[in-house]
Amino acid sequence: MVSVIIPIYINSPEILDLLSDCVASLAGYDELILQFDKTGEGYSKTVNKGVARSHGDYIAIANDDIR
């Protein structure tokens, strides 16, 4: 099982494009985790929270600012 984690920041204008791309290619993934950073804790803590929530044997991380 593969878990895809996307750390999301409130000011991410590209997030809809990224989500659209992820859903379109979700065939190989079993879990999509959107981990919001509402408190400004930073990238690493946000990703670690997503990893803690995941159930996959493998983890993939997609940044919210790339396509």
TAJOZI-V268788 format. One record per residue. N is the residue number from 1. RES is the residue in three letters. BURIAL is 1 if it has 16 or more other ideal C-beta (glycine too) atoms within 10 Angstrom, else 0. Layout:
BEGIN
N_RES_BURIAL / N_RES_BURIAL
END
This chain:
BEGIN
1_MET_0 / 2_VAL_0 / 3_SER_1 / 4_VAL_1 / 5_ILE_1 / 6_ILE_1 / 7_PRO_1 / 8_ILE_1 / 9_TYR_0 / 10_ILE_0 / 11_ASN_0 / 12_SER_1 / 13_PRO_0 / 14_GLU_0 / 15_ILE_1 / 16_LEU_0 / 17_ASP_0 / 18_LEU_1 / 19_LEU_1 / 20_SER_0 / 21_ASP_0 / 22_CYS_1 / 23_VAL_0 / 24_ALA_0 / 25_SER_0 / 26_LEU_0 / 27_ALA_0 / 28_GLY_0 / 29_TYR_1 / 30_ASP_0 / 31_GLU_1 / 32_LEU_1 / 33_ILE_1 / 34_LEU_0 / 35_GLN_1 / 36_PHE_0 / 37_ASP_1 / 38_LYS_0 / 39_THR_0 / 40_GLY_0 / 41_GLU_0 / 42_GLY_0 / 43_TYR_0 / 44_SER_0 / 45_LYS_0 / 46_THR_1 / 47_VAL_1 / 48_ASN_0 / 49_LYS_1 / 50_GLY_1 / 51_VAL_0 / 52_ALA_0 / 53_ARG_0 / 54_SER_1 / 55_HIS_0 / 56_GLY_1 / 57_ASP_0 / 58_TYR_0 / 59_ILE_0 / 60_ALA_1 / 61_ILE_0 / 62_ALA_1 / 63_ASN_0 / 64_ASP_1 / 65_ASP_0 / 66_ILE_0 / 67_ARG_0
END
